[in-house]
Amino acid sequence: MVDPDPPREPAPWLVVFDLDGTLTRRDTLTGYAFGLLARHPTRWWRILGVVPALLRFAIGKADHGELKGALLHCALGGLSREHLAAWTACYVPRLIRGGMFAEGLAEVSRHREAGHHLVLMSATVDLYVPAIAEGLGFDEWVCSRVRWHGDRLDGRLDGPNIRDREKAQCLRTLIARFPRRRIMGYGNSRPDLAHLRLVDKAVLVNAGARLRQAAADLPVDFKTWI
């Protein structure tokens, strides 16, 4: 009788990391926009153009995507791809060097060394998310996209804001591409729960009492990163 084949090693995990508040200490979009404005103080007056979107957001007539697009459109609209690429090349190394949780970077390294497929999935934008993903050794990235007019930035979103249910849909697409993979997801906020409900193992970073309660039905580990 021929012995059966030895059991195969399970496929590497598919590991999805959120960015803002999970790997980074602060919001990256405002850091990116205001950091560039600090270099171009004559553009500060343009921020006033965000006020209508901010008021609409406050009364529930605008969503996070519209508010995000309004900030980028008003603050950075009209700048060239070359100009923004130069700022991204300055901003991203600085962010990785001093704006991220050391524990988060260690987790990314651990998964990468284990051969897991790493995906950076963020609601923030493709002005700089691809560069962060490359700098940290991710295999791929998923994020919101900004609109351009030729070589000049419009700044408003060109497609959905990859947040909440949209992020969950993006994860479903990834799952279809990587069948039979075990899935692990890292997040830090209530909107992350939509996609973390699809994973085999979830990690919530620096979760408060209300978030812990909302995630009580998940296979979740809670971690404190400082």
C-alpha positions as CSV (number, residue, x, y, z in Angstrom):
1,M,0.0,0.0,0.0
2,V,1.4,3.4,-1.0
3,D,1.7,5.9,1.9
4,P,-0.4,9.0,1.3
5,D,1.4,12.2,0.6
6,P,2.6,14.0,3.7
7,P,0.4,16.8,4.9
8,R,1.2,20.1,3.1
9,E,2.2,23.2,4.9
10,P,-0.8,25.6,5.1
11,A,-0.6,28.5,2.6
12,P,0.9,31.7,4.0
13,W,-1.5,34.1,5.6
14,L,-3.0,37.0,3.8
15,V,-2.4,39.9,6.2
16,V,-4.2,43.2,5.8
17,F,-3.0,46.3,7.7
18,D,-4.9,49.6,8.2
19,L,-2.7,52.6,8.1
20,D,-3.9,55.7,10.1
21,G,-4.0,55.0,13.8
22,T,-3.0,51.4,13.3
23,L,0.6,51.8,12.0
24,T,0.8,55.6,12.3
25,R,0.4,57.7,15.4
26,R,-1.6,60.4,13.7
27,D,-3.7,61.1,10.6
28,T,-1.5,61.0,7.5
29,L,-3.7,63.1,5.2
30,T,-3.6,66.2,7.3
31,G,0.1,65.7,7.9
32,Y,0.7,65.4,4.2
33,A,-1.5,68.4,3.2
34,F,-0.5,70.8,6.0
35,G,3.2,69.8,5.7
36,L,3.2,70.9,2.1
37,L,1.2,74.1,2.9
38,A,3.9,74.9,5.5
39,R,6.3,75.0,2.5
40,H,3.9,77.2,0.5
41,P,2.4,79.7,2.9
42,T,0.8,81.7,0.1
43,R,-1.6,78.8,-0.3
44,W,-3.0,78.9,3.3
45,W,-5.9,81.1,2.3
46,R,-7.2,78.3,0.1
47,I,-8.2,76.3,3.2
48,L,-11.2,78.6,3.6
49,G,-12.6,76.7,0.6
50,V,-13.1,73.7,2.8
51,V,-15.6,75.4,5.1
52,P,-18.7,74.6,3.0
53,A,-17.8,70.9,2.9
54,L,-17.1,71.0,6.6
55,L,-20.5,72.5,7.4
56,R,-22.2,69.9,5.2
57,F,-20.3,67.2,7.0
58,A,-21.3,68.6,10.4
59,I,-25.0,68.3,9.5
60,G,-24.7,64.9,7.8
61,K,-25.0,66.1,4.2
62,A,-21.4,65.2,3.3
63,D,-19.4,62.1,4.0
64,H,-15.8,61.5,4.9
65,G,-14.9,61.1,1.2
66,E,-16.3,64.5,0.2
67,L,-14.6,66.2,3.2
68,K,-11.3,64.5,2.3
69,G,-11.5,65.5,-1.3
70,A,-12.4,69.1,-0.4
71,L,-9.3,69.4,1.7
72,L,-7.0,68.1,-1.0
73,H,-8.7,70.1,-3.7
74,C,-8.5,73.4,-1.8
75,A,-5.1,72.9,-0.3
76,L,-3.2,71.2,-3.1
77,G,-5.3,71.5,-6.2
78,G,-3.4,72.6,-9.2
79,L,0.0,71.3,-8.1
80,S,1.9,69.2,-10.6
81,R,2.6,65.5,-10.4
82,E,6.3,66.3,-10.2
83,H,5.9,68.7,-7.4
84,L,3.8,66.3,-5.3
85,A,6.1,63.4,-6.1
86,A,9.0,65.4,-4.7
87,W,7.0,66.2,-1.5
88,T,6.0,62.5,-1.2
89,A,9.7,61.5,-1.4
90,C,10.3,63.8,1.6
91,Y,7.2,63.1,3.6
92,V,7.1,59.3,3.5
93,P,10.7,58.6,4.9
94,R,10.1,61.1,7.7
95,L,6.7,59.4,8.5
96,I,8.3,55.9,8.6
97,R,11.2,57.1,10.7
98,G,9.3,59.0,13.3
99,G,5.5,58.8,12.9
100,M,4.8,55.1,13.3
101,F,4.4,52.7,16.2
102,A,7.5,50.7,16.6
103,E,5.4,47.7,17.6
104,G,3.5,48.0,14.3
105,L,6.6,48.1,12.3
106,A,7.8,45.0,14.1
107,E,4.6,43.2,13.3
108,V,4.9,44.1,9.6
109,S,8.5,42.8,9.6
110,R,7.5,39.6,11.4
111,H,4.8,38.8,8.8
112,R,7.1,39.7,5.9
113,E,9.9,37.4,7.2
114,A,7.3,34.6,7.6
115,G,6.4,34.9,3.9
116,H,2.9,36.2,4.4
117,H,1.2,38.2,1.7
118,L,1.1,41.8,3.1
119,V,-1.6,44.3,1.9
120,L,-1.7,47.9,3.1
121,M,-5.4,48.9,2.9
122,S,-6.3,52.5,3.8
123,A,-9.0,55.1,3.3
124,T,-6.3,57.7,2.7
125,V,-5.0,58.5,-0.8
126,D,-2.7,57.3,-3.5
127,L,-0.6,60.4,-3.4
128,Y,1.6,58.7,-0.8
129,V,0.1,55.3,0.3
130,P,2.0,53.4,-2.5
131,A,5.3,54.9,-1.3
132,I,4.5,53.9,2.3
133,A,3.7,50.4,1.2
134,E,6.9,50.1,-0.8
135,G,9.0,51.6,2.1
136,L,7.6,49.0,4.5
137,G,7.9,46.0,2.2
138,F,4.2,45.4,1.5
139,D,3.3,43.2,-1.4
140,E,0.5,45.5,-2.5
141,W,-1.8,48.3,-1.5
142,V,-5.4,49.4,-1.7
143,C,-6.5,53.0,-1.0
144,S,-8.7,55.8,-2.2
145,R,-7.6,57.5,-5.4
146,V,-7.5,61.1,-6.3
147,R,-8.6,62.9,-9.4
148,W,-6.1,64.6,-11.8
149,H,-6.5,67.0,-14.7
150,G,-3.7,65.9,-16.9
151,D,-0.5,66.7,-15.0
152,R,-2.3,68.8,-12.4
153,L,-4.0,67.6,-9.2
154,D,-7.7,68.1,-8.8
155,G,-7.7,66.4,-5.4
156,R,-11.3,65.2,-5.1
157,L,-11.7,61.5,-5.0
158,D,-11.8,59.5,-8.2
159,G,-13.9,56.6,-7.0
160,P,-15.0,55.4,-3.6
161,N,-13.6,56.3,-0.2
162,I,-12.0,53.0,0.9
163,R,-13.6,53.1,4.3
164,D,-16.1,50.9,6.2
165,R,-18.2,48.9,3.8
166,E,-16.0,49.9,0.8
167,K,-13.0,48.5,2.6
168,A,-14.9,45.3,3.3
169,Q,-15.7,45.0,-0.4
170,C,-12.0,45.4,-1.3
171,L,-11.2,42.6,1.1
172,R,-13.8,40.4,-0.5
173,T,-12.0,41.0,-3.8
174,L,-8.7,40.0,-2.2
175,I,-10.2,36.9,-0.7
176,A,-11.4,35.8,-4.2
177,R,-7.8,36.3,-5.5
178,F,-6.3,34.2,-2.7
179,P,-8.6,31.3,-2.1
180,R,-8.0,29.0,0.9
181,R,-5.7,31.6,2.5
182,R,-6.1,32.3,6.2
183,I,-6.7,36.0,6.7
184,M,-5.5,38.3,9.4
185,G,-6.5,41.9,9.7
186,Y,-5.1,44.8,11.8
187,G,-7.2,47.9,12.6
188,N,-7.9,50.5,15.2
189,S,-11.4,52.0,14.8
190,R,-15.1,51.2,14.5
191,P,-15.1,51.6,10.7
192,D,-12.5,48.8,10.5
193,L,-14.9,46.3,12.0
194,A,-16.7,46.0,8.7
195,H,-13.7,44.3,7.0
196,L,-12.4,42.7,10.2
197,R,-15.6,40.6,10.4
198,L,-14.4,38.8,7.3
199,V,-11.0,37.7,8.7
200,D,-9.9,34.6,10.6
201,K,-8.0,36.6,13.1
202,A,-8.3,40.3,13.9
203,V,-6.1,42.6,15.9
204,L,-7.3,45.9,17.2
205,V,-4.7,48.4,18.3
206,N,-5.2,50.8,21.2
207,A,-8.9,50.1,21.4
208,G,-11.1,51.9,23.9
209,A,-13.9,50.3,25.9
210,R,-16.6,51.0,23.4
211,L,-14.6,49.6,20.5
212,R,-13.8,46.5,22.5
213,Q,-17.4,46.0,23.2
214,A,-18.4,46.5,19.6
215,A,-15.8,43.9,18.6
216,A,-16.9,41.3,21.2
217,D,-18.2,38.9,18.5
218,L,-14.9,38.9,16.6
219,P,-11.9,36.5,16.9
220,V,-9.8,39.4,18.1
221,D,-6.7,40.2,20.0
222,F,-6.3,43.6,21.6
223,K,-2.9,45.2,21.5
224,T,-1.5,48.4,23.1
225,W,1.1,50.1,21.0
226,I,2.9,53.2,22.4
